[in-house]
């Protein structure tokens, strides 16, 4: 059916469902008839047909029937596997019987003539009056059902479901065969549809290195062929365009992310000067100096427009120079205090220096600054007002170990798995701020790797996030 149209496939499938349902229904009915003919399954009126024989026996043994000792003789005639019975005396009181539940509650109202109660059909109740000399001496009450049953009562449950199945067989078979043919059709559709969906996803991700190889004369085959032709043309016409667009996005994204921090710092210091009612010369010069430093940082960021491309290159190397790491951190924390104050967040830091010599060390301060800026700005972004951020710095002769923790919302499982991936912007349920590039932590990880260091992101036991970095000192 692969090489015919879906319209024809659909019509053929419907016809097959109907034909097979009819055939299986007829076959089921034939099996049931054979089981009845062989006596394995009893007809619905089998026990009803035994009632006249039982009634004749009762009328022949009237007084004996009313004697409890006659129970075995009576049950030799009554097929108790399908007929329940009660024997009552002239007062309607129960003498004996064989039943699961009382058939008629005592005292039973005696009837002058035998009759059948069909009010609860298919359950039937037969009243057989025992009359002697025109006087009602008692009554035998029989209860049976008009339904198929097994000769062996143990298998009545099978016959019960067989009877229900026989009535519903056409619908059941239609459902079964519809499911079977629908599954087969679904399996035939899966191959081309999966290829198309995977192809569409690859195109969405700007990946044209794939091929749709589904061949068929049906509509999906023609669609796959057209899709493959479109892919080839797209690859030819858009490959170069995508490359240029990607480079532009990476460049703009990196710059936008890195310029945000110095701009905010400058704005904070300017607002501090504006809000000062009494300007102190020392304070003015200190603020202007910080503004000047951050303006220089912006200039340097602009000059390094290709920073992301450069640090990803295998030949990129850090530029170490002698610096006082303690003074460097103190200067950085002044900037971070302003950023935190703007959001009403408490910023604290501690420095533990276990070096024998507390002098200068070889460090690429620009790279270290980028690492700290990105980590702190991320903490500020996800820490609510009234929260806290802690920077802990630990210095040894060989390593710089720092950790930045906050009291924000912490990382989701998805964040922890993807947080250092390029352009990952955070779990939507966590990331309230949109528009950032998703490059910050990727740049941090890349720079840390250049230091032959390690980085880890996790959640604090008391809540919030913590990012730990370990780097070797040159």
C-alpha positions as CSV (number, residue, x, y, z in Angstrom):
1,X,0.0,0.0,0.0
2,X,3.1,2.3,0.2
3,X,2.8,3.3,-3.5
4,X,-0.9,4.2,-3.5
5,X,-2.5,7.5,-2.4
6,X,-3.6,8.0,1.2
7,X,-7.2,8.3,0.0
8,X,-7.1,4.8,-1.4
9,X,-5.2,3.5,1.6
10,X,-7.9,4.9,3.9
11,X,-10.8,3.4,1.9
12,X,-9.1,0.0,1.7
13,X,-8.4,0.1,5.4
14,X,-12.1,0.8,6.2
15,X,-13.3,-2.0,3.9
16,X,-10.9,-4.5,5.5
17,X,-12.0,-3.5,9.0
18,X,-15.7,-4.1,8.1
19,X,-15.0,-7.4,6.2
20,X,-12.8,-8.8,8.9
21,X,-15.2,-7.8,11.7
22,X,-18.1,-9.5,9.9
23,X,-16.0,-12.7,9.3
24,X,-14.8,-12.9,12.9
25,X,-18.4,-12.2,14.2
26,X,-19.8,-15.0,12.1
27,X,-17.0,-17.3,13.1
28,X,-17.7,-16.6,16.8
29,X,-21.3,-17.3,16.3
30,X,-20.5,-20.6,14.6
31,X,-18.3,-21.7,17.5
32,X,-21.0,-20.8,20.0
33,X,-23.6,-22.8,18.0
34,X,-21.2,-25.8,17.9
35,X,-20.6,-25.6,21.7
36,X,-24.4,-25.6,22.2
37,X,-24.9,-28.6,19.8
38,X,-22.3,-30.6,21.7
39,X,-23.9,-29.8,25.0
40,X,-20.8,-28.0,26.4
41,X,-22.8,-24.8,26.5
42,X,-26.5,-25.1,27.5
43,X,-29.2,-23.1,25.8
44,X,-30.7,-20.1,27.5
45,X,-34.0,-22.0,28.1
46,X,-32.4,-25.2,29.1
47,X,-33.4,-25.0,32.8
48,X,-36.8,-23.7,31.9
49,X,-37.4,-26.8,29.8
50,X,-36.7,-29.0,32.9
51,X,-39.4,-27.3,34.9
52,X,-42.4,-29.3,33.6
53,X,-40.6,-32.5,34.5
54,X,-40.0,-31.2,38.0
55,X,-43.6,-30.0,38.3
56,X,-44.9,-33.5,37.3
57,X,-42.7,-35.1,39.9
58,X,-43.9,-32.7,42.6
59,X,-47.5,-33.3,41.8
60,X,-46.9,-37.1,41.9
61,X,-45.2,-36.9,45.3
62,X,-47.3,-34.2,47.0
63,X,-47.2,-35.2,50.7
64,X,-43.6,-36.6,50.4
65,X,-42.3,-33.3,49.1
66,X,-43.5,-31.5,52.3
67,X,-41.3,-33.9,54.3
68,X,-37.7,-32.6,54.9
69,X,-36.4,-36.2,54.5
70,X,-37.5,-36.1,50.9
71,X,-34.9,-33.4,50.1
72,X,-32.4,-35.8,48.4
73,X,-35.2,-37.4,46.3
74,X,-36.4,-34.0,45.2
75,X,-32.9,-32.7,44.3
76,X,-32.4,-35.8,42.2
77,X,-35.0,-34.4,39.9
78,X,-34.2,-30.6,40.3
79,X,-30.9,-29.7,38.5
80,X,-29.7,-27.6,41.4
81,X,-26.7,-26.4,39.5
82,X,-29.1,-24.1,37.6
83,X,-32.3,-24.1,39.6
84,X,-32.7,-22.9,43.2
85,X,-35.8,-23.9,45.2
86,X,-37.7,-23.4,48.4
87,X,-40.4,-25.7,49.9
88,X,-42.9,-24.0,52.2
89,X,-45.8,-25.4,54.3
90,X,-49.4,-24.4,54.3
91,X,-48.6,-21.4,56.5
92,X,-46.0,-20.1,54.0
93,X,-43.1,-21.1,56.3
94,X,-39.9,-22.4,54.9
95,X,-39.4,-26.1,55.3
96,X,-36.2,-26.7,53.4
97,X,-34.5,-25.7,50.1
98,X,-31.4,-25.1,48.1
99,X,-30.6,-21.4,47.4
100,X,-27.9,-18.7,47.7
101,X,-30.4,-16.2,49.0
102,X,-34.0,-16.5,50.2
103,X,-36.1,-16.6,47.0
104,X,-39.3,-15.3,48.6
105,X,-39.4,-14.0,52.2
106,X,-41.6,-15.9,54.7
107,X,-44.4,-16.1,55.3
108,X,-45.0,-16.8,51.6
109,X,-48.4,-16.0,50.2
110,X,-49.7,-19.3,48.9
111,X,-51.2,-19.5,45.4
112,X,-54.1,-21.7,44.4
113,X,-52.6,-22.3,41.0
114,X,-49.1,-22.8,39.7
115,X,-47.8,-19.6,38.0
116,X,-44.6,-17.9,36.8
117,X,-43.4,-14.5,38.0
118,X,-41.5,-12.8,35.2
119,X,-41.2,-9.4,36.8
120,X,-37.4,-9.7,37.2
121,X,-36.7,-11.2,33.8
122,X,-34.4,-12.9,32.8
123,X,-34.7,-14.2,36.4
124,X,-37.9,-16.4,36.6
125,X,-39.7,-17.6,39.7
126,X,-42.1,-20.6,39.3
127,X,-44.7,-21.2,42.0
128,X,-45.9,-24.9,42.1
129,X,-48.8,-25.3,44.5
130,X,-49.2,-28.6,46.3
131,X,-53.0,-29.2,46.5
132,X,-54.6,-32.2,48.2
133,X,-58.4,-32.5,48.3
134,X,-58.8,-28.9,47.1
135,X,-56.7,-27.8,50.0
136,X,-53.3,-26.0,49.6
137,X,-50.9,-28.1,51.7
138,X,-47.8,-26.1,50.6
139,X,-45.8,-24.8,47.7
140,X,-42.5,-25.4,45.9
141,X,-40.8,-22.2,44.6
142,X,-38.3,-22.6,41.8
143,X,-35.9,-19.9,40.6
144,X,-33.9,-20.0,37.4
145,X,-32.6,-17.7,34.7
146,X,-33.0,-17.6,31.0
147,X,-29.4,-17.4,29.9
148,X,-26.6,-19.4,28.4
149,X,-24.8,-21.6,31.0
150,X,-22.1,-24.2,31.1
151,X,-22.9,-27.9,31.7
152,X,-20.2,-27.7,34.3
153,X,-21.2,-24.8,36.6
154,X,-17.5,-24.0,37.3
155,X,-17.3,-22.6,33.8
156,X,-20.4,-20.4,34.0
157,X,-18.2,-17.3,34.3
158,X,-16.6,-18.1,31.0
159,X,-20.1,-18.5,29.3
160,X,-21.2,-15.3,31.0
161,X,-18.5,-13.3,29.3
162,X,-18.9,-15.3,26.1
163,X,-22.5,-14.3,26.0
164,X,-21.7,-10.6,26.5
165,X,-18.8,-10.9,23.9
166,X,-21.2,-12.4,21.4
167,X,-23.5,-9.5,21.6
168,X,-20.8,-6.9,21.4
169,X,-18.6,-8.9,19.0
170,X,-19.2,-6.7,15.9
171,X,-18.3,-3.5,17.8
172,X,-15.3,-5.1,19.5
173,X,-13.9,-6.5,16.3
174,X,-14.4,-3.1,14.6
175,X,-12.4,-1.4,17.4
176,X,-9.7,-4.1,17.3
177,X,-9.2,-4.0,13.6
178,X,-9.5,-0.2,13.5
179,X,-6.7,-0.1,16.0
180,X,-4.6,-2.7,14.1
181,X,-4.9,-0.9,10.8
182,X,-4.5,2.5,12.4
183,X,-1.2,1.3,14.1
184,X,0.0,0.0,10.7
185,X,-0.8,3.2,9.0
186,X,0.8,5.1,11.9
187,X,4.0,3.0,11.6
188,X,4.1,3.7,7.8
189,X,3.7,7.4,8.6
190,X,6.3,7.5,11.4
191,X,9.3,7.1,9.1
192,X,8.6,10.1,6.7
193,X,7.1,12.2,9.5
194,X,10.0,11.7,11.8
195,X,12.4,12.5,9.0
196,X,10.5,15.7,8.3
197,X,10.3,16.7,11.9
198,X,13.9,16.1,12.5
199,X,14.7,17.9,9.3
200,X,12.6,20.9,10.4
201,X,14.3,21.0,13.8
202,X,17.7,20.9,12.2
203,X,16.8,23.7,9.9
204,X,15.5,25.7,12.9
205,X,18.9,25.1,14.5
206,X,20.7,26.2,11.3
207,X,21.9,22.7,10.5
208,X,21.5,21.6,6.9
209,X,23.8,18.7,7.0
210,X,21.2,16.0,6.7
211,X,19.2,14.2,4.0
212,X,15.6,13.1,3.6
213,X,15.8,9.7,2.0
214,X,12.2,8.5,2.2
215,X,11.0,7.3,-1.3
216,X,7.4,6.7,-2.1
217,X,4.8,7.5,-4.7
218,X,2.2,8.7,-2.1
219,X,1.6,12.2,-0.9
220,X,4.2,12.0,1.9
221,X,6.8,10.7,-0.6
222,X,6.2,13.7,-2.8
223,X,6.3,16.0,0.3
224,X,9.6,14.5,1.4
225,X,11.1,14.9,-2.1
226,X,10.0,18.5,-2.2
227,X,11.4,19.1,1.4
228,X,14.8,17.6,0.3
229,X,14.9,19.8,-2.7
230,X,14.1,22.8,-0.5
231,X,16.9,21.8,1.9
232,X,19.5,21.7,-0.8
233,X,18.5,25.1,-2.1
234,X,18.5,26.5,1.4
235,X,21.9,25.2,2.1
236,X,23.2,26.8,-1.0
237,X,21.6,30.2,-0.5
238,X,21.6,30.6,3.3
239,X,24.8,28.9,4.6
240,X,26.9,32.0,4.1
241,X,24.1,34.3,5.4
242,X,23.7,32.3,8.6
243,X,27.5,32.3,9.2
244,X,27.6,36.1,9.0
245,X,24.4,36.5,11.1
246,X,25.8,34.2,13.8
247,X,29.1,36.1,14.0
248,X,27.2,39.4,14.3
249,X,24.9,38.0,17.0
250,X,27.8,36.7,19.0
251,X,29.6,40.0,18.8
252,X,26.6,42.2,19.7
253,X,25.5,39.8,22.5
254,X,28.9,39.7,24.1
255,X,29.3,43.5,24.1
256,X,25.8,44.2,25.3
257,X,26.3,41.9,28.2
258,X,29.7,43.2,29.2
259,X,28.8,46.9,28.9
260,X,25.9,46.6,31.2
261,X,28.0,46.5,34.4
262,X,30.3,49.5,33.8
263,X,27.3,51.6,32.6
264,X,25.4,50.8,35.8
265,X,28.4,51.7,37.9
266,X,28.9,55.0,36.2
267,X,25.2,55.8,36.5
268,X,25.3,54.9,40.2
269,X,28.2,57.2,40.9
270,X,26.7,60.1,38.9
271,X,23.4,59.7,40.8
272,X,25.5,59.7,44.0
273,X,27.0,63.0,43.1
274,X,23.7,64.5,42.0
275,X,22.0,63.4,45.2
276,X,24.8,64.8,47.5
277,X,23.5,68.0,49.1
278,X,27.0,69.0,50.1
279,X,29.8,68.0,47.9
280,X,33.1,67.0,49.5
281,X,36.2,67.4,47.4
282,X,37.6,64.0,48.4
283,X,34.3,62.3,47.7
284,X,33.9,64.1,44.3
285,X,37.4,63.1,43.2
286,X,36.9,59.5,44.4
287,X,33.6,59.2,42.5
288,X,35.1,60.8,39.4
289,X,38.0,58.4,39.6
290,X,35.6,55.4,39.7
291,X,33.6,56.9,36.8
292,X,36.8,57.3,34.9
293,X,37.9,53.7,35.6
294,X,34.6,52.3,34.4
295,X,34.6,54.6,31.3
296,X,38.0,53.1,30.6
297,X,36.5,49.6,31.0
298,X,33.8,50.5,28.5
299,X,36.5,51.7,26.1
300,X,38.4,48.5,26.5
301,X,35.3,46.4,26.1
302,X,34.5,48.2,22.8
303,X,38.1,47.6,21.7
304,X,37.7,43.9,22.5
305,X,34.6,43.5,20.3
306,X,35.8,40.1,19.3
307,X,36.6,38.9,22.8
308,X,34.4,35.8,22.6
309,X,35.9,34.7,19.3
310,X,39.4,35.3,20.6
311,X,39.1,33.4,23.9
312,X,37.6,30.4,22.1
313,X,40.7,30.1,19.8
314,X,43.1,27.4,20.8
315,X,46.0,29.9,20.5
316,X,44.5,32.4,22.9
317,X,46.7,33.0,26.0
318,X,46.2,35.0,29.1
319,X,48.2,38.2,29.7
320,X,49.7,37.9,33.1
321,X,51.2,40.8,35.0
322,X,52.2,41.6,38.5
323,X,49.3,43.0,40.6
324,X,48.2,43.3,44.2
325,X,45.2,41.0,44.3
326,X,44.0,42.3,47.7
327,X,43.8,45.9,46.4
328,X,42.2,44.6,43.2
329,X,39.4,42.8,45.1
330,X,38.8,45.8,47.3
331,X,38.4,48.1,44.3
332,X,36.0,45.6,42.7
333,X,33.9,45.3,45.8
334,X,33.4,49.1,45.8
335,X,31.7,48.7,42.4
336,X,29.7,45.7,43.5
337,X,28.4,47.5,46.6
338,X,27.0,50.2,44.4
339,X,25.3,47.7,42.1
340,X,23.9,45.9,45.1
341,X,22.7,49.1,46.8
342,X,20.8,50.0,43.7
343,X,18.7,46.8,44.2
344,X,18.7,47.1,48.0
345,X,20.8,44.0,48.4
346,X,23.5,43.4,51.0
347,X,26.9,42.7,49.6
348,X,29.6,41.3,51.8
349,X,33.0,39.8,51.1
350,X,35.8,38.0,53.0
351,X,39.4,37.4,52.0
352,X,41.5,34.6,53.5
353,X,45.1,34.9,52.6
354,X,47.3,32.0,53.5
355,X,50.3,33.0,51.4
356,X,53.7,33.3,53.2
357,X,54.4,36.4,51.1
358,X,51.5,38.9,50.8
359,X,53.1,40.7,47.8
360,X,52.2,40.9,44.2
361,X,51.2,37.9,42.1
362,X,51.1,37.2,38.4
363,X,47.5,37.6,37.2
364,X,45.5,38.5,34.1
365,X,43.4,41.0,36.0
366,X,41.2,41.7,32.9
367,X,40.2,38.1,32.7
368,X,39.7,37.9,36.5
369,X,37.6,41.1,36.4
370,X,35.4,39.6,33.6
371,X,34.9,36.4,35.7
372,X,33.9,38.4,38.8
373,X,31.7,40.9,37.0
374,X,29.7,38.1,35.3
375,X,29.3,36.1,38.5
376,X,28.3,39.0,40.6
377,X,25.9,40.4,38.0
378,X,24.2,37.1,37.8
379,X,23.8,36.9,41.5
380,X,22.3,40.4,41.6
381,X,20.0,39.5,38.8
382,X,18.4,36.6,40.7
383,X,18.6,38.0,44.2
384,X,15.4,39.8,45.4
385,X,15.4,43.1,47.4
386,X,16.5,42.5,51.0
387,X,18.6,39.6,50.0
388,X,22.4,39.1,50.4
389,X,25.4,38.2,48.2
390,X,28.6,36.9,49.7
391,X,32.0,36.9,48.0
392,X,34.6,34.6,49.6
393,X,38.2,34.7,48.4
394,X,40.8,32.2,49.5
395,X,44.5,32.7,48.4
396,X,47.3,30.2,48.5
397,X,50.7,30.2,46.9
398,X,49.4,28.1,44.0
399,X,45.7,28.9,43.7
400,X,43.0,31.5,43.9
401,X,39.7,30.0,45.1
402,X,36.6,32.2,45.1
403,X,33.0,31.5,45.7
404,X,30.0,33.8,45.2
405,X,26.8,32.8,46.9
406,X,23.4,34.5,47.2
407,X,20.0,34.2,48.8
408,X,18.1,34.2,45.5
409,X,16.0,31.6,43.9
410,X,18.9,29.2,43.2
411,X,19.4,26.9,40.2
412,X,16.9,24.5,38.8
413,X,18.0,21.0,37.6
414,X,17.8,22.3,34.1
415,X,20.1,25.3,35.0
416,X,22.7,23.1,36.6
417,X,22.9,20.9,33.5
418,X,23.1,23.8,31.1
419,X,24.2,26.9,32.9
420,X,27.7,27.1,31.3
421,X,26.5,26.4,27.8
422,X,26.8,29.1,25.2
423,X,23.7,31.3,24.9
424,X,21.8,29.5,27.6
425,X,19.5,32.1,29.2
426,X,18.2,30.1,32.2
427,X,15.1,28.1,33.0
428,X,12.1,30.2,32.1
429,X,10.5,29.4,35.5
430,X,13.6,31.0,37.2
431,X,14.8,33.7,34.8
432,X,12.6,36.7,35.4
433,X,14.9,39.1,33.5
434,X,15.0,38.7,29.7
435,X,17.2,40.2,27.1
436,X,20.6,39.1,28.4
437,X,22.8,37.2,26.0
438,X,23.4,34.0,27.9
439,X,27.1,34.4,27.3
440,X,28.3,35.5,30.8
441,X,28.8,32.2,32.4
442,X,30.0,30.7,29.2
443,X,32.7,33.3,29.1
444,X,33.5,32.7,32.8
445,X,33.9,28.9,32.2
446,X,36.1,29.5,29.1
447,X,38.3,31.9,31.0
448,X,38.5,29.6,34.0
449,X,39.6,26.8,31.7
450,X,42.4,29.1,30.3
451,X,43.6,29.4,34.0
452,X,43.6,25.5,34.0
453,X,41.0,25.9,36.8
454,X,37.6,24.5,37.5
455,X,34.1,25.9,38.1
456,X,31.0,24.5,39.8
457,X,27.4,25.7,40.2
458,X,25.1,24.4,42.8
459,X,22.5,25.4,45.4
460,X,23.1,26.4,49.0
461,X,21.6,24.1,51.6
462,X,19.7,27.1,53.1
463,X,18.6,28.3,49.6
464,X,20.1,30.4,46.9
465,X,22.9,29.7,44.4
466,X,26.6,29.3,44.8
467,X,29.3,29.3,42.1
468,X,32.8,28.2,43.1
469,X,35.9,28.8,41.0
470,X,39.4,27.5,41.5
471,X,42.3,28.9,39.4
472,X,46.0,28.4,39.4
473,X,48.3,31.3,39.9
474,X,51.1,31.8,37.3
